[in-house]
Amino acid sequence: MVDKARKEKGAQDATPEDPLLWPFAAARLAMDSCFWWLERSPVEQDESCLAWTTPNDVALELATMRLRDCSKDKSGPPALVCAPYALHRALIADFAPGHSVVQSLQAGGIDRVYLTDWRSATPDMRYLSIDSYLGDLNVAIDEIGAPVDLVGLCQGGWLSLLYAARFPAKVRRLVLAGAPVDLSIESSLRRLTRNAPEMVYHQLVARGGGNVSGGEMLRLWSKAPNRDDIVAALQRYLSDEEGAALLARFERWNAETLDLPGTYYLEIVNRIFRENRIAGGSFVALGRTIDLKDVKAPVFLLAGLDDEVVPAAQALATAGLLGTPPAFLAAASEPSNHLGLFMGARTHAHAWPRIAAWLRDDLPGVLARRA
């Protein structure tokens, strides 16, 4: 009985990165998918129950997103924050005072700030692809007025990079924060994607009726954050009243997941994470093969030294893939885990003011090149 209890506890404690777990997960998902119509997850609410930190208006309603206008006024080059569309809502970019990318950009003198607030996938969105999201991103940028400064966070980073390579004249400057691009460099996210049998991903899509349930992904792939994880993400102690409120807000944010279109999800898994097509030069976006050497705009790379999802070596390696001249490349590495790059108080005190200043300032040779 003791051995049996230990085995059961070991199975419960196993992480999704344990290769021994994948066959059991695959078998369970295959069986579960046969009954998905009997136990569908509750329909996701299209709006978060959490308030935005920065006042904003919806500038444009698209199939894939609400384009949020957080601008103080209409002067200066516009910055569009491209939030990750992977699991959680875009509030990751505007989490709380002192923990908001939008707020830090504005505090740094960027008056025109916009945000991609991605929608949770509905049944009629199940066939939307990466091209669908690039197309709507293009519509949003035309609405704002090109060229824009694109600020891509995590998976919003590779989407921003694809856009900058596909429409180079529409991007003035590009910021990539914790962005996975060259998946030949080892990371926990790459191992997670590579080690799972392909049928696991297809069964996730089948179970969701053509979409992938964010709640399902959260249960299967993501370890529930404990207090230490949240302290590391927010980079502050949570023992006072303000900290307790932040802790509660983080837990509510983490529980509010987004569903993803099945086609979009499978393209990410296969074309980006398994086949490394962006870095390899074989990714086709909106009818054209993407060559990252076409990106010649100034680029700022932000990496986390304690980031296990997108290690600093992977985040910074993007520089070698671009056509951007070395004089127009900038980078910063922060003592931060992955979420801390977007939410961490220390990162917002140091890195994001530097990024805002970089977006604002004239760079060496830029004026001469324009002339």
N, C-alpha and C positions, 0 to 999 in steps of 0.2 A: 504493500500500500504506500509506503514511503517513497519507493522508486517511482510508482505511478504518479504520485502527487508532484514529485520533482519534475518528471517529464512534462506533465500538464503545465506546471509553472514555467518551464523552459519554453514551451510553445507559446505561452502568452507573452513572455518577455522578448521573444525573437523579434528583431527589427526587419522591416521590408528589405534592407540591404543584404540580409542573410540569404545566400543562394539556395539554401536548403528549404526556405520557406516558399519559394516561387511555385514549385509543382503543386503544393497544397492550395496556395492562393488561386492558381489557375484552375484547378479542379473545382474549387468551391465556386469561383466566378462562372465557370462553364455550366455548373448545375443551377446556380442561381438565375442565370440569364434565361433559362427555360421558363421561369415564372415571373419575369420582370413586370408583366402586365397585371399580376395579382398584388404586387407590393411596390408600386411606384413610389418614389420619394415625393414628399410634398412639393408643390410648385414653388419655385423660388420667388420671393418678392423682388419686384423690379427696382425698388428703392431701398436703401439701407435705413435701418431705424436709428442709426447714429448720425448726428448732425455734423456738417462740414465745419472745419476750423476756420477756413477763409470764406467770407461772403462771396457768392458767385451767382451768375445767371446762366441759364442754358442757352447757348448761342445757336445751337443747331441740334436737331434730333435726327439721327441716322439709324439704320437697321442695327448696326453693331455697337453704337455708342451714343451717349450724350456728350456733346462738346461743351465743357464748362468754361465760362469766361470769368476769371478771377481778377481781372485787371483793375488797377487803381485809376488809371487814365489810359488814353490811347496814344501816348507818345512813346517813341523809342521802338527798337526792333522787338517783335513779339517772340515769346518763348512758349513752346508747346511741350508740356510734360506728358510723355507717353508712358502711362502706367502699365505694369505687367498685366497681361490677360492670361492668367494661369490657374488661379485658385481663389484668390481673395479680391475684394473690391478695391477701387481706386483710392479709397481713403488711406491706403498705405502711403500716398504722396502728400496727404494733408491731415495727418493723424491727430495732432494736438499742438497747442502752442509750445514752441521750442522743439517740436518733433515733426515739423512739416517742411517738405521740400518747397511747396508753393510759398509758404511764409518766409522761408530763408531766402528765396530768390527775390521776393519783394523787398525784404529788409536790406538786401544787397544792391538795391537800385533798379531792379528789373520791374518796371511798372506794368507791362502787358504780359500777363501769364494766363495760359489756357491749360486745360487738363482733359485727357481722354478718360471719360467715365464709361468703361465697357459694360455692356448689358449682359445679364445672365441669359444663356441660350434658351430659347423656347423651341417647341417641336418643329416649327416651320423654319428654324435656323440651322437644322442639323446638317445641311449640305454646304454651309458656308465654309470657305477655305481661307488660307493665308492671303490669297489674292483678294478675297472679299474685304479683309481688314486693311490691306494696303490701299485698296480702292477708296474705302471710306476715309482713311487717313488722308488721302490725296484731296478728297472733297473738303474735309475739315481745314486743311492748310490753304486751299483756295479761298475758303470762306474767311479765314483769318487775314490772308494776304501774304503771299510768298515774297521774299524768302523768310523763313522762320529759323529760330534756334530750336533744335530738337533736343529734348532732354529725356533719354530713354533709360528706364529703370528695369533692371533684371531682364525679363523676357520682352519688355517694352524696348530694351536696348537692341536686340537683334532685329526687331521689327523696324525700329528707327534707322538702323544701319542699312537694311534692305531698301528702305524708302530713299535714303540719301544716295545710294548707288543707282537706284532706278530713276530718280528725279534730282540729279545733282544741282541743278540751277535753283531748286526750290528750298535748299537748306543752306543757311548762312554759316552756322556753326553747329557742332554735334557734341553732346555730352553723353557718354555711356557709363552708367553706374552699375557695377556688379553684373555686367552683361555677358552671358555665355555665347561665345561666337565660335572659337576654335575648339571643338569637342574632341580633338585628338589629345588634348591635355587632360590628364586624369582629374576627376572630381567625383564627389558623392552622387551628384545628379546624373553624371554620365554613367557611373556604375549601376545606379538604380534603373536607368532606362535600358542599358545594354543587357543586364543580367536577367531581366524578366522575359519569359517566352512571349513571342509576338501575339499568341492567342489571348494573353491576359488583356492586352489593350483592346482587341476586337470584342472581347466579352464585356469589357466595361462599356463600350459603345452600344452593344446589343442590349445590355441590361438597362441602359438609359433610353432605349427606344430611338437610337440614332444620335443622342447627345451623351456627354459624360457628366455624371452627377458630381458636383463639387463636394457634396457631403460624403459620397462614396470615396472620392479621392482622398479626402481628409482622413477618413477612417483607415484606408488601406495603406497609403504611402507616407502619411505625415505623422510623426510622433507628437502627441499632445505636449505643448510647451509647459514646463514647470516654472516655478517662480524664478529660479536662477536664469532660465532661458529668456524670460521676459525682462529681467533686470539687464541682461546682456544686450538685448535688442534695444531697449529704451535708454541704456547707459546711464542709469540713475537708480538710487535706492528708492524703495517703494514703501518705506516704513511710516511715512507721515501721511497726512490726510490727502494731499495732492497725489502722492504716490499710489495710495489705495484707489483713488478715482482713475488714475491711469491704468492700473492693473485691471480694474473692472472693464474699462473701455477696451483694452487690448483683448481680453477674453471674449468680449462680445464681437469685436472685429474678426477675430480668428474663427469664430463659429459661423459668421456670415459668409458663406462660400458662393461662388459663381459656377453655373453649369457651362460647359464648353461644347460647341458644335463638334460632332464626331469626326467629320472630315478634317476640320482644322486641327483637332487633337492628334489624329493619326498622322497628318503631314508633319507636325512638329516632332513626334516620336521618331518617325522613320527618316524624313529628309534632313532634319537638323541634328537630332541627337544620335541617331544610329549611323547615318550615312555622312554626316558632317559636310553637307553640300555647300553651305554658305562659305566656310573657310576653304573648301576644296574647289570653288569656282564653278560648280555645276548646278547651282540653284536657279530655277527659272521663276521670275516674278513678273506678273502681268505681261507675259509673252516674250520676255527678254532674259537671257542668261546673265546673271549678276556677276560683275567683275568688281571686287572691292577696290581695285586700283582706280576705279572711276570716282571714288570718294576722295576729293582733294580739298574739301573744306577743313578749316581748323577743327581739331578734335581734342576733347578732354576726357581722359579715362580715370575713373574712380574705382579703387579696389579695396577690399577688406583683408587685412592681414590674418584675421581669424575666420575668414569666410570658407566654410566647407562646401557650400553649394556651388559657388563660382570662385575658386581659389584665385589669389592675387596673380599668380603666374598665368592663369587662363585669361583673366580680365585684362591684363596688361599686354598679353601677346597679340591682341587685336591690332596694335600699332603697326606691327610688321606686315600686316595684310593690306594696308591702305595705301592709296596714292597720295595722301597728305604729306607735304614736305615736312621734314623734321622740325623746322622752325615754327611750324604751326601745330605741333603736337605738345600736349601738356598732360601730366598725370599726377595722381596723389594716391598714396596708400595709407589707410587709417587702421588703427588697432580696433577693428570692428568685425563682428560676425555679419552675416548676409543682411538680415533685417535692420541691423544697426546702421547700415549705409543709408537707409531711407528714413529711419525712425529715431536713430540714436542722438541723444542730446549733445554728446561730445562731437560727433560728426557734424552736427548742425552748427556747432560753435566754431569749428575749424575748417572743414572741407567745403561746405556749401557756401560760406561767404567768399572763399577763394574762387569757387566756380562762378558765382555771380559777378565778381570783379573781372574774371577772365572773359565772360560774356559781354561785359560793358566796355572793356578797354580795347584800344586799338592795338593790334598785334604787329610785331616787326614785319615790314614788307607788305602788309595788307593794303595800305593806301597806295603804295607804288604799284602793286599788282592791279588794283582797280583802275588806276590811271592808264 
